[in-house]
Amino acid sequence: MELLVECRVSANNPLFPRFVRSAVGPRDRSLLELLCEKLIDEATAKDVIRRAKAMGDAIDARREEREARLRKAGFEEVDDGQQKANLARNVALLRWPQR
C-alpha cells in the first residue's frame, strides 16, 4: 500500500489495467508478477509503478488535449441517450450476413 501512495496511485488516480498485467518495458516483468513474489523487491516494484503511472498520465494528457481540440473545432460531446441512439443507428446500418 505504501508503494502505491508514494507513486501517487489511488482509487481516484489509478494505474491503467494494461500496465498491471503487462510489462512496462521489454526487460521488465509485469507489476502483477512482481507483487505476487513471496519477497517483493520494493525498489523494482516502485520503479515499475512510477513508470506505469507516468505512461498512463501521458495517455490521459493526450486524450484531454485531443478532446479540447475537438471541442474548439466545434464538436460537441453527446449525452448517453444520443450515444445509444448513434450506436443503434450504426448497428442497423451494418451489412449483416444473409442466411
C-alpha positions as CSV (number, residue, x, y, z in Angstrom):
1,M,0.0,0.0,0.0
2,E,2.8,2.4,0.8
3,L,4.3,1.8,-2.6
4,L,1.1,3.0,-4.2
5,V,0.8,6.1,-2.0
6,E,4.5,7.0,-2.8
7,C,3.8,6.6,-6.5
8,R,0.6,8.7,-6.4
9,V,-1.7,5.8,-7.2
10,S,-5.1,5.6,-5.6
11,A,-8.7,4.7,-6.4
12,N,-9.2,8.2,-7.7
13,N,-5.9,8.1,-9.6
14,P,-5.4,4.5,-10.7
15,L,-3.0,2.7,-13.0
16,F,-4.2,1.6,-16.4
17,P,-5.1,-2.1,-16.0
18,R,-2.9,-2.8,-19.0
19,F,0.2,-1.7,-17.1
20,V,-0.6,-4.0,-14.2
21,R,-0.9,-7.2,-16.3
22,S,1.7,-6.4,-19.0
23,A,5.4,-5.5,-18.7
24,V,6.0,-1.7,-18.9
25,G,9.3,-2.2,-20.7
26,P,10.8,-5.0,-22.8
27,R,13.1,-6.2,-20.0
28,D,10.5,-5.8,-17.2
29,R,8.2,-8.2,-15.6
30,S,4.6,-7.2,-15.1
31,L,3.6,-5.4,-11.9
32,L,1.3,-8.3,-11.1
33,E,4.2,-10.8,-11.3
34,L,6.4,-8.6,-9.1
35,L,3.7,-8.2,-6.5
36,C,3.0,-12.0,-6.4
37,E,6.5,-12.8,-5.3
38,K,7.0,-14.1,-1.7
39,L,9.6,-11.4,-1.2
40,I,8.7,-8.2,-3.1
41,D,11.6,-6.2,-4.5
42,E,10.3,-2.9,-3.4
43,A,12.7,-0.8,-5.4
44,T,11.9,-2.6,-8.6
45,A,8.2,-2.6,-7.9
46,K,8.3,1.2,-7.2
47,D,10.2,1.8,-10.4
48,V,7.7,-0.1,-12.4
49,I,4.7,1.6,-10.7
50,R,6.2,5.1,-11.3
51,R,6.9,4.4,-15.0
52,A,3.5,2.8,-15.5
53,K,1.9,5.8,-13.8
54,A,3.8,8.3,-16.0
55,M,2.8,6.4,-19.1
56,G,-0.9,6.4,-18.0
57,D,-0.7,10.1,-17.2
58,A,0.7,10.8,-20.6
59,I,-2.1,8.8,-22.3
60,D,-4.6,10.8,-20.3
61,A,-3.0,14.1,-21.2
62,R,-3.0,13.3,-24.9
63,R,-6.7,12.3,-24.7
64,E,-7.6,15.5,-22.9
65,E,-5.7,17.6,-25.5
66,R,-7.4,15.8,-28.3
67,E,-10.8,16.4,-26.7
68,A,-10.0,20.1,-26.2
69,R,-9.0,20.4,-29.9
70,L,-12.3,18.8,-31.0
71,R,-14.4,21.0,-28.7
72,K,-12.5,24.0,-30.1
73,A,-13.2,22.9,-33.6
74,G,-17.0,22.8,-32.8
75,F,-17.5,19.1,-32.0
76,E,-19.8,18.7,-29.0
77,E,-19.9,15.8,-26.6
78,V,-23.1,13.8,-26.8
79,D,-25.1,12.6,-23.8
80,D,-25.8,9.0,-23.0
81,G,-29.2,9.0,-24.9
82,Q,-27.5,10.3,-28.0
83,Q,-24.7,7.8,-27.7
84,K,-27.2,4.9,-27.5
85,A,-29.2,6.3,-30.5
86,N,-25.9,6.6,-32.5
87,L,-24.9,3.0,-31.7
88,A,-28.4,1.7,-32.6
89,R,-28.3,3.5,-35.9
90,N,-24.8,2.3,-36.7
91,V,-25.7,-1.3,-35.9
92,A,-28.8,-1.0,-38.1
93,L,-26.7,0.2,-41.0
94,L,-24.2,-2.7,-40.9
95,R,-24.4,-5.3,-43.6
96,W,-25.4,-8.4,-41.8
97,P,-24.6,-11.8,-43.3
98,Q,-27.6,-13.3,-45.1
99,R,-28.6,-16.9,-44.4
